């Protein structure tokens, strides 16, 4: 009998990724919400989302094997509750929420690796005088306790910038904050969390250096890392410009973050789930810091795994329900390295032309392994786009591979320059996002 898996926010591109796992013909992928419903505009109450998901899964008339998540909150919080409801192997809701609630997560992280955690403090954005709540110095990074894709995150240099950022945050923080609060109401919250709920923010000391993430699984207490992905920002250190695999960090630095990941997850009591943990490493001081813990694989890394290993990282997501461990080291793809590039504009403007389907197809046929996704339409105002960070606007994704990093980056520059976009301000793409060629 075909084994059925429900997948959060399943889109045609994800089917391509999922079908790039071994034995895909034995599995059936079923959609659990569209990406609009669960990823970009999750404006429905958490209880309604849970109820809808339970009804959808209950109608499964076959062999229910598991539920797969590869998205940020709220999918990440829904996943453990649904798995518990249907008797599927997954991390406990408490362990997942310890990761999703950024202040709770920092408290747990500090217990395990105090020297790896930046200074931090919670801030109520609705407080009469939020500045009085600060226990760390300027500058710092401010973000909601729960967020998606770096939304509502700001670098804060002074009191004026703090107040301006909080004004923006107050207008939108409850959209995800109330979803988290409903999930938190279903578990026991430690007294040390106090009043810090989903509508609060956290201020953290700025992290220096290069960013990198480990992806892996914890299955029945057995910890495995299946990949290490470099998260590269532009040369102004404002926005992400690519996810590059495999990491080019030194071997000892990779081993240190892998060891740290296991320490963190065992502190949290995290088991029977995939995970992704982001770190910073300052080469000058050899200082390591934890950025955040995610409770899933990332679909943004799937194409890179296919290019390098010949299978998607969804292979690891299947390890949990199938009670197995996948060794990616013996698998070979067509490329030695691969990346998902985010092509951005940094000034608000209107898109007056996007590349045609014919132009995109010609580029994809010309460049081996090239895949291009246009994220804007002609006439789009960049500031109207959903799910953007606070400093730029993502207009296209370009997935590429290469036999070495230099070849891959040169291909990216050529493809990005060949894409015929036009904007109402008459400007092209800012050159500083192409500058970071080597570590």
GIDAGI-V786965 format. One record per residue. N is the residue number from 1. RES is the residue in three letters. PHI is phi in whole degrees, -180 to 180 (NA if undefined). D_LAST is the distance of its C-alpha to the last C-alpha in Angstrom with 1 decimal. Layout:
# GIDAGI-V786965
n:N res:RES phi:PHI d_last:D_LAST
n:N res:RES phi:PHI d_last:D_LAST
This chain:
# GIDAGI-V786965
n:1 res:UNK phi:NA d_last:49.2
n:2 res:UNK phi:-65 d_last:46.0
n:3 res:UNK phi:-91 d_last:43.7
n:4 res:UNK phi:-105 d_last:42.8
n:5 res:UNK phi:-124 d_last:39.7
n:6 res:UNK phi:-88 d_last:39.5
n:7 res:UNK phi:-128 d_last:36.1
n:8 res:UNK phi:-64 d_last:35.3
n:9 res:UNK phi:58 d_last:34.7
n:10 res:UNK phi:-67 d_last:35.1
n:11 res:UNK phi:-124 d_last:34.3
n:12 res:UNK phi:-52 d_last:34.7
n:13 res:UNK phi:-63 d_last:30.9
n:14 res:UNK phi:-68 d_last:31.0
n:15 res:UNK phi:-60 d_last:33.9
n:16 res:UNK phi:-63 d_last:31.9
n:17 res:UNK phi:-64 d_last:29.3
n:18 res:UNK phi:-64 d_last:32.1
n:19 res:UNK phi:-76 d_last:33.9
n:20 res:UNK phi:-97 d_last:30.9
n:21 res:UNK phi:-114 d_last:31.8
n:22 res:UNK phi:-66 d_last:34.1
n:23 res:UNK phi:70 d_last:37.7
n:24 res:UNK phi:-58 d_last:37.2
n:25 res:UNK phi:-67 d_last:40.7
n:26 res:UNK phi:-87 d_last:42.0
n:27 res:UNK phi:-117 d_last:40.6
n:28 res:UNK phi:-123 d_last:41.5
n:29 res:UNK phi:-100 d_last:39.1
n:30 res:UNK phi:-121 d_last:41.0
n:31 res:UNK phi:-77 d_last:39.8
n:32 res:UNK phi:-117 d_last:39.9
n:33 res:UNK phi:75 d_last:39.7
n:34 res:UNK phi:-81 d_last:38.1
n:35 res:UNK phi:-66 d_last:34.7
n:36 res:UNK phi:-63 d_last:36.7
n:37 res:UNK phi:-75 d_last:38.8
n:38 res:UNK phi:-120 d_last:36.2
n:39 res:UNK phi:-107 d_last:32.8
n:40 res:UNK phi:-92 d_last:33.2
n:41 res:UNK phi:-134 d_last:36.6
n:42 res:UNK phi:-80 d_last:37.6
n:43 res:UNK phi:-98 d_last:40.6
n:44 res:UNK phi:-97 d_last:43.0
n:45 res:UNK phi:-60 d_last:44.0
n:46 res:UNK phi:-59 d_last:42.4
n:47 res:UNK phi:-62 d_last:45.9
n:48 res:UNK phi:-69 d_last:46.5
n:49 res:UNK phi:-62 d_last:43.2
n:50 res:UNK phi:-63 d_last:44.0
n:51 res:UNK phi:-62 d_last:47.6
n:52 res:UNK phi:-63 d_last:46.5
n:53 res:UNK phi:-64 d_last:44.1
n:54 res:UNK phi:-61 d_last:46.7
n:55 res:UNK phi:-65 d_last:49.2
n:56 res:UNK phi:-62 d_last:46.9
n:57 res:UNK phi:-68 d_last:46.1
n:58 res:UNK phi:-63 d_last:49.7
n:59 res:UNK phi:-81 d_last:50.7
n:60 res:UNK phi:-63 d_last:48.8
n:61 res:UNK phi:-105 d_last:51.5
n:62 res:UNK phi:-130 d_last:49.6
n:63 res:UNK phi:-90 d_last:47.7
n:64 res:UNK phi:-73 d_last:45.2
n:65 res:UNK phi:-101 d_last:42.3
n:66 res:UNK phi:175 d_last:39.7
n:67 res:UNK phi:-125 d_last:37.9
n:68 res:UNK phi:-112 d_last:34.2
n:69 res:UNK phi:-124 d_last:32.0
n:70 res:UNK phi:-135 d_last:28.5
n:71 res:UNK phi:-121 d_last:28.7
n:72 res:UNK phi:-72 d_last:28.3
n:73 res:UNK phi:-57 d_last:31.4
n:74 res:UNK phi:-91 d_last:34.4
n:75 res:UNK phi:-55 d_last:34.1
n:76 res:UNK phi:-62 d_last:32.4
n:77 res:UNK phi:-83 d_last:35.5
n:78 res:UNK phi:-68 d_last:38.0
n:79 res:UNK phi:-55 d_last:36.8
n:80 res:UNK phi:-68 d_last:38.0
n:81 res:UNK phi:-66 d_last:41.3
n:82 res:UNK phi:-68 d_last:42.0
n:83 res:UNK phi:-63 d_last:41.2
n:84 res:UNK phi:-62 d_last:43.5
n:85 res:UNK phi:-61 d_last:46.2
n:86 res:UNK phi:-104 d_last:46.2
n:87 res:UNK phi:69 d_last:45.7
n:88 res:UNK phi:-102 d_last:42.3
n:89 res:UNK phi:-66 d_last:39.7
n:90 res:UNK phi:-169 d_last:37.1
n:91 res:UNK phi:-64 d_last:35.8
n:92 res:UNK phi:-71 d_last:38.5
n:93 res:UNK phi:-56 d_last:38.6
n:94 res:UNK phi:-62 d_last:38.3
n:95 res:UNK phi:-64 d_last:35.1
n:96 res:UNK phi:-66 d_last:33.5
n:97 res:UNK phi:-70 d_last:34.7
n:98 res:UNK phi:-62 d_last:33.3
n:99 res:UNK phi:-88 d_last:29.9
n:100 res:UNK phi:-72 d_last:30.8
n:101 res:UNK phi:-81 d_last:32.4
n:102 res:UNK phi:-64 d_last:29.5
n:103 res:UNK phi:-73 d_last:31.7
n:104 res:UNK phi:-58 d_last:33.4
n:105 res:UNK phi:-61 d_last:30.0
n:106 res:UNK phi:-63 d_last:28.8
n:107 res:UNK phi:-63 d_last:32.1
n:108 res:UNK phi:-69 d_last:31.7
n:109 res:UNK phi:-60 d_last:28.1
n:110 res:UNK phi:-65 d_last:29.3
n:111 res:UNK phi:-67 d_last:32.0
n:112 res:UNK phi:-89 d_last:29.7
n:113 res:UNK phi:-137 d_last:26.6
n:114 res:UNK phi:-57 d_last:27.7
n:115 res:UNK phi:-76 d_last:24.9
n:116 res:UNK phi:-94 d_last:22.3
n:117 res:UNK phi:-111 d_last:24.0
n:118 res:UNK phi:-70 d_last:23.7
n:119 res:UNK phi:-60 d_last:27.0
n:120 res:UNK phi:-154 d_last:28.7
n:121 res:UNK phi:-159 d_last:32.1
n:122 res:UNK phi:-83 d_last:34.0
n:123 res:UNK phi:-136 d_last:35.4
n:124 res:UNK phi:-85 d_last:38.4
n:125 res:UNK phi:-66 d_last:37.8
n:126 res:UNK phi:-99 d_last:41.5
n:127 res:UNK phi:-66 d_last:42.5
n:128 res:UNK phi:-63 d_last:44.8
n:129 res:UNK phi:-134 d_last:42.5
n:130 res:UNK phi:-63 d_last:39.1
n:131 res:UNK phi:-63 d_last:37.8
n:132 res:UNK phi:-65 d_last:40.1
n:133 res:UNK phi:-81 d_last:38.2
n:134 res:UNK phi:-67 d_last:35.0
n:135 res:UNK phi:-121 d_last:34.3
n:136 res:UNK phi:-124 d_last:30.8
n:137 res:UNK phi:-87 d_last:29.9
n:138 res:UNK phi:-71 d_last:28.4
n:139 res:UNK phi:-81 d_last:25.7
n:140 res:UNK phi:-154 d_last:25.0
n:141 res:UNK phi:-104 d_last:24.2
n:142 res:UNK phi:-116 d_last:27.3
n:143 res:UNK phi:-153 d_last:27.8
n:144 res:UNK phi:-66 d_last:30.8
n:145 res:UNK phi:-60 d_last:31.6
n:146 res:UNK phi:-135 d_last:31.2
n:147 res:UNK phi:-154 d_last:29.3
n:148 res:UNK phi:-141 d_last:27.8
n:149 res:UNK phi:56 d_last:24.5
n:150 res:UNK phi:66 d_last:23.7
n:151 res:UNK phi:-67 d_last:27.0
n:152 res:UNK phi:59 d_last:28.7
n:153 res:UNK phi:-102 d_last:25.7
n:154 res:UNK phi:-139 d_last:25.5
n:155 res:UNK phi:-83 d_last:23.8
n:156 res:UNK phi:-113 d_last:27.0
n:157 res:UNK phi:-98 d_last:27.4
n:158 res:UNK phi:-158 d_last:31.1
n:159 res:UNK phi:-63 d_last:34.4
n:160 res:UNK phi:-60 d_last:35.0
n:161 res:UNK phi:-64 d_last:31.7
n:162 res:UNK phi:-61 d_last:32.5
n:163 res:UNK phi:-65 d_last:36.0
n:164 res:UNK phi:-67 d_last:34.7
n:165 res:UNK phi:-65 d_last:32.2
n:166 res:UNK phi:-64 d_last:34.9
n:167 res:UNK phi:-62 d_last:37.3
n:168 res:UNK phi:-69 d_last:35.0
n:169 res:UNK phi:-64 d_last:34.3
n:170 res:UNK phi:-57 d_last:38.1
n:171 res:UNK phi:-72 d_last:38.8
n:172 res:UNK phi:-137 d_last:36.8
n:173 res:UNK phi:-66 d_last:35.9
n:174 res:UNK phi:-71 d_last:39.1
n:175 res:UNK phi:-58 d_last:38.2
n:176 res:UNK phi:-97 d_last:36.0
n:177 res:UNK phi:-61 d_last:37.3
n:178 res:UNK phi:-71 d_last:40.8
n:179 res:UNK phi:-62 d_last:39.5
n:180 res:UNK phi:-64 d_last:37.8
n:181 res:UNK phi:-60 d_last:41.0
n:182 res:UNK phi:-64 d_last:43.1
n:183 res:UNK phi:-66 d_last:40.8
n:184 res:UNK phi:-63 d_last:40.9
n:185 res:UNK phi:-66 d_last:44.7
n:186 res:UNK phi:-94 d_last:44.8
n:187 res:UNK phi:-129 d_last:43.3
n:188 res:UNK phi:-88 d_last:44.1
n:189 res:UNK phi:-98 d_last:42.0
n:190 res:UNK phi:-67 d_last:41.8
n:191 res:UNK phi:-63 d_last:43.5
n:192 res:UNK phi:-66 d_last:40.4
n:193 res:UNK phi:-72 d_last:39.1
n:194 res:UNK phi:62 d_last:42.0
n:195 res:UNK phi:-91 d_last:42.4
n:196 res:UNK phi:-75 d_last:38.7
n:197 res:UNK phi:-106 d_last:39.1
n:198 res:UNK phi:-68 d_last:37.1
n:199 res:UNK phi:-97 d_last:37.8
n:200 res:UNK phi:-92 d_last:36.2
n:201 res:UNK phi:-123 d_last:32.7
n:202 res:UNK phi:-131 d_last:30.4
n:203 res:UNK phi:-102 d_last:28.7
n:204 res:UNK phi:-134 d_last:25.6
n:205 res:UNK phi:-58 d_last:23.8
n:206 res:UNK phi:-64 d_last:20.5
n:207 res:UNK phi:-100 d_last:17.5
n:208 res:UNK phi:-109 d_last:14.4
n:209 res:UNK phi:107 d_last:10.8
n:210 res:UNK phi:-96 d_last:8.8
n:211 res:UNK phi:-110 d_last:11.4
n:212 res:UNK phi:-152 d_last:12.4
n:213 res:UNK phi:-129 d_last:15.9
n:214 res:UNK phi:-99 d_last:18.2
n:215 res:UNK phi:-120 d_last:21.1
n:216 res:UNK phi:-167 d_last:24.3
n:217 res:UNK phi:-138 d_last:28.0
n:218 res:UNK phi:-120 d_last:30.6
n:219 res:UNK phi:-125 d_last:33.8
n:220 res:UNK phi:52 d_last:36.9
n:221 res:UNK phi:82 d_last:34.9
n:222 res:UNK phi:-98 d_last:32.6
n:223 res:UNK phi:-95 d_last:28.9
n:224 res:UNK phi:-138 d_last:26.5
n:225 res:UNK phi:-107 d_last:22.8
n:226 res:UNK phi:-103 d_last:22.5
n:227 res:UNK phi:-170 d_last:18.9
n:228 res:UNK phi:-127 d_last:15.5
n:229 res:UNK phi:-118 d_last:13.9
n:230 res:UNK phi:-81 d_last:10.6
n:231 res:UNK phi:-104 d_last:12.0
n:232 res:UNK phi:-105 d_last:9.9
n:233 res:UNK phi:-101 d_last:11.7
n:234 res:UNK phi:-66 d_last:12.5
n:235 res:UNK phi:-70 d_last:11.5
n:236 res:UNK phi:-91 d_last:14.9
n:237 res:UNK phi:59 d_last:14.0
n:238 res:UNK phi:-103 d_last:17.2
n:239 res:UNK phi:-135 d_last:17.1
n:240 res:UNK phi:-67 d_last:15.3
n:241 res:UNK phi:-115 d_last:14.3
n:242 res:UNK phi:-166 d_last:13.5
n:243 res:UNK phi:-111 d_last:14.0
n:244 res:UNK phi:-110 d_last:12.0
n:245 res:UNK phi:-135 d_last:13.7
n:246 res:UNK phi:-80 d_last:13.4
n:247 res:UNK phi:-62 d_last:10.6
n:248 res:UNK phi:-105 d_last:7.8
n:249 res:UNK phi:-62 d_last:8.4
n:250 res:UNK phi:-60 d_last:10.5
n:251 res:UNK phi:-58 d_last:14.1
n:252 res:UNK phi:-67 d_last:15.7
n:253 res:UNK phi:-70 d_last:13.7
n:254 res:UNK phi:-62 d_last:14.6
n:255 res:UNK phi:-66 d_last:18.1
n:256 res:UNK phi:-63 d_last:18.5
n:257 res:UNK phi:-75 d_last:17.9
n:258 res:UNK phi:-65 d_last:20.2
n:259 res:UNK phi:-64 d_last:22.8
n:260 res:UNK phi:-65 d_last:22.6
n:261 res:UNK phi:-60 d_last:23.1
n:262 res:UNK phi:-65 d_last:26.3
n:263 res:UNK phi:-60 d_last:27.6
n:264 res:UNK phi:-64 d_last:27.2
n:265 res:UNK phi:-67 d_last:29.0
n:266 res:UNK phi:-71 d_last:31.8
n:267 res:UNK phi:-62 d_last:32.4
n:268 res:UNK phi:-76 d_last:32.8
n:269 res:UNK phi:78 d_last:35.0
n:270 res:UNK phi:-90 d_last:32.9
n:271 res:UNK phi:-151 d_last:34.0
n:272 res:UNK phi:57 d_last:34.7
n:273 res:UNK phi:-161 d_last:32.0
n:274 res:UNK phi:-79 d_last:28.5
n:275 res:UNK phi:-151 d_last:25.8
n:276 res:UNK phi:-144 d_last:22.3
n:277 res:UNK phi:-125 d_last:20.8
n:278 res:UNK phi:-100 d_last:17.8
n:279 res:UNK phi:-130 d_last:16.0
n:280 res:UNK phi:-117 d_last:13.9
n:281 res:UNK phi:-134 d_last:12.2
n:282 res:UNK phi:-94 d_last:12.1
n:283 res:UNK phi:-60 d_last:10.3
n:284 res:UNK phi:-66 d_last:12.9
n:285 res:UNK phi:-105 d_last:15.9
n:286 res:UNK phi:57 d_last:14.8
n:287 res:UNK phi:-100 d_last:16.6
n:288 res:UNK phi:-113 d_last:16.7
n:289 res:UNK phi:-137 d_last:18.5
n:290 res:UNK phi:-89 d_last:20.1
n:291 res:UNK phi:-92 d_last:19.9
n:292 res:UNK phi:-163 d_last:22.5
n:293 res:UNK phi:-116 d_last:24.3
n:294 res:UNK phi:-107 d_last:25.3
n:295 res:UNK phi:-107 d_last:28.3
n:296 res:UNK phi:-169 d_last:27.5
n:297 res:UNK phi:-79 d_last:25.2
n:298 res:UNK phi:-114 d_last:23.5
n:299 res:UNK phi:-67 d_last:24.9
n:300 res:UNK phi:-70 d_last:21.7
n:301 res:UNK phi:-102 d_last:20.1
n:302 res:UNK phi:-64 d_last:23.2
n:303 res:UNK phi:-62 d_last:22.5
n:304 res:UNK phi:-64 d_last:19.2
n:305 res:UNK phi:-66 d_last:21.3
n:306 res:UNK phi:-63 d_last:24.0
n:307 res:UNK phi:-66 d_last:21.8
n:308 res:UNK phi:-89 d_last:20.2
n:309 res:UNK phi:-110 d_last:23.3
n:310 res:UNK phi:86 d_last:26.1
n:311 res:UNK phi:-137 d_last:27.1
n:312 res:UNK phi:-75 d_last:26.2
n:313 res:UNK phi:-68 d_last:25.1
n:314 res:UNK phi:-63 d_last:28.6
n:315 res:UNK phi:-56 d_last:29.6
n:316 res:UNK phi:-73 d_last:28.5
n:317 res:UNK phi:-61 d_last:30.3
n:318 res:UNK phi:-74 d_last:33.4
n:319 res:UNK phi:-60 d_last:33.2
n:320 res:UNK phi:-67 d_last:34.6
n:321 res:UNK phi:-67 d_last:37.9
n:322 res:UNK phi:-90 d_last:38.3
n:323 res:UNK phi:55 d_last:37.8
n:324 res:UNK phi:-146 d_last:35.5
n:325 res:UNK phi:-132 d_last:32.0
n:326 res:UNK phi:-95 d_last:29.9
n:327 res:UNK phi:-100 d_last:27.8
n:328 res:UNK phi:-78 d_last:25.0
n:329 res:UNK phi:-65 d_last:23.9
n:330 res:UNK phi:-91 d_last:26.8
n:331 res:UNK phi:-100 d_last:26.4
n:332 res:UNK phi:-126 d_last:24.9
n:333 res:UNK phi:-102 d_last:24.1
n:334 res:UNK phi:-88 d_last:23.7
n:335 res:UNK phi:-131 d_last:19.9
n:336 res:UNK phi:-88 d_last:17.2
n:337 res:UNK phi:-149 d_last:14.8
n:338 res:UNK phi:-156 d_last:15.7
n:339 res:UNK phi:-153 d_last:15.0
n:340 res:UNK phi:-102 d_last:17.3
n:341 res:UNK phi:-99 d_last:16.6
n:342 res:UNK phi:-108 d_last:18.5
n:343 res:UNK phi:-83 d_last:20.0
n:344 res:UNK phi:-129 d_last:21.2
n:345 res:UNK phi:-115 d_last:23.6
n:346 res:UNK phi:-107 d_last:23.5
n:347 res:UNK phi:-114 d_last:27.1
n:348 res:UNK phi:-69 d_last:30.1
n:349 res:UNK phi:-163 d_last:32.1
n:350 res:UNK phi:-109 d_last:34.1
n:351 res:UNK phi:-79 d_last:33.1
n:352 res:UNK phi:-105 d_last:35.7
n:353 res:UNK phi:-156 d_last:34.5
n:354 res:UNK phi:-120 d_last:32.3
n:355 res:UNK phi:-59 d_last:31.7
n:356 res:UNK phi:-77 d_last:34.7
n:357 res:UNK phi:-61 d_last:34.8
n:358 res:UNK phi:-64 d_last:35.6
n:359 res:UNK phi:-65 d_last:32.5
n:360 res:UNK phi:-65 d_last:30.3
n:361 res:UNK phi:-61 d_last:32.0
n:362 res:UNK phi:-63 d_last:31.7
n:363 res:UNK phi:-66 d_last:28.0
n:364 res:UNK phi:-64 d_last:27.7
n:365 res:UNK phi:-76 d_last:30.0
n:366 res:UNK phi:-78 d_last:28.2
n:367 res:UNK phi:-107 d_last:24.7
n:368 res:UNK phi:-58 d_last:24.5
n:369 res:UNK phi:76 d_last:23.8
n:370 res:UNK phi:-77 d_last:23.5
n:371 res:UNK phi:-134 d_last:24.9
n:372 res:UNK phi:-122 d_last:25.4
n:373 res:UNK phi:-122 d_last:26.9
n:374 res:UNK phi:-89 d_last:28.3
n:375 res:UNK phi:-105 d_last:28.7
n:376 res:UNK phi:-130 d_last:31.0
n:377 res:UNK phi:-114 d_last:34.5
n:378 res:UNK phi:-60 d_last:36.1
n:379 res:UNK phi:96 d_last:37.6
n:380 res:UNK phi:-69 d_last:35.2
n:381 res:UNK phi:-89 d_last:34.5
n:382 res:UNK phi:-59 d_last:30.9
n:383 res:UNK phi:-70 d_last:32.1
n:384 res:UNK phi:-91 d_last:34.4
n:385 res:UNK phi:-69 d_last:31.7
n:386 res:UNK phi:-84 d_last:31.6
n:387 res:UNK phi:57 d_last:28.8
n:388 res:UNK phi:-106 d_last:26.3
n:389 res:UNK phi:-76 d_last:24.1
n:390 res:UNK phi:-86 d_last:25.4
n:391 res:UNK phi:-128 d_last:23.3
n:392 res:UNK phi:-159 d_last:23.1
n:393 res:UNK phi:-132 d_last:24.9
n:394 res:UNK phi:-86 d_last:23.6
n:395 res:UNK phi:-108 d_last:25.6
n:396 res:UNK phi:-160 d_last:24.2
n:397 res:UNK phi:-112 d_last:22.2
n:398 res:UNK phi:-129 d_last:20.9
n:399 res:UNK phi:-101 d_last:20.2
n:400 res:UNK phi:-141 d_last:18.8
n:401 res:UNK phi:-127 d_last:17.9
n:402 res:UNK phi:-161 d_last:16.8
n:403 res:UNK phi:-84 d_last:17.1
n:404 res:UNK phi:-155 d_last:13.4
n:405 res:UNK phi:-63 d_last:10.4
n:406 res:UNK phi:-61 d_last:11.3
n:407 res:UNK phi:-61 d_last:14.8
n:408 res:UNK phi:-65 d_last:14.3
n:409 res:UNK phi:-70 d_last:12.6
n:410 res:UNK phi:-65 d_last:15.3
n:411 res:UNK phi:-62 d_last:17.8
n:412 res:UNK phi:-63 d_last:16.9
n:413 res:UNK phi:-60 d_last:17.3
n:414 res:UNK phi:-64 d_last:20.6
n:415 res:UNK phi:-67 d_last:21.9
n:416 res:UNK phi:-61 d_last:21.2
n:417 res:UNK phi:-72 d_last:22.9
n:418 res:UNK phi:-81 d_last:25.7
n:419 res:UNK phi:-71 d_last:26.6
n:420 res:UNK phi:-91 d_last:29.6
n:421 res:UNK phi:-95 d_last:29.5
n:422 res:UNK phi:-136 d_last:31.7
n:423 res:UNK phi:-131 d_last:32.1
n:424 res:UNK phi:-66 d_last:35.0
n:425 res:UNK phi:-85 d_last:33.2
n:426 res:UNK phi:76 d_last:32.6
n:427 res:UNK phi:-96 d_last:28.8
n:428 res:UNK phi:-101 d_last:26.0
n:429 res:UNK phi:-75 d_last:22.6
n:430 res:UNK phi:-63 d_last:20.6
n:431 res:UNK phi:-69 d_last:18.1
n:432 res:UNK phi:-69 d_last:15.5
n:433 res:UNK phi:-80 d_last:14.6
n:434 res:UNK phi:-104 d_last:13.4
n:435 res:UNK phi:-81 d_last:11.2
n:436 res:UNK phi:-78 d_last:7.7
n:437 res:UNK phi:-92 d_last:7.1
n:438 res:UNK phi:-135 d_last:3.8
n:439 res:UNK phi:-88 d_last:0.0
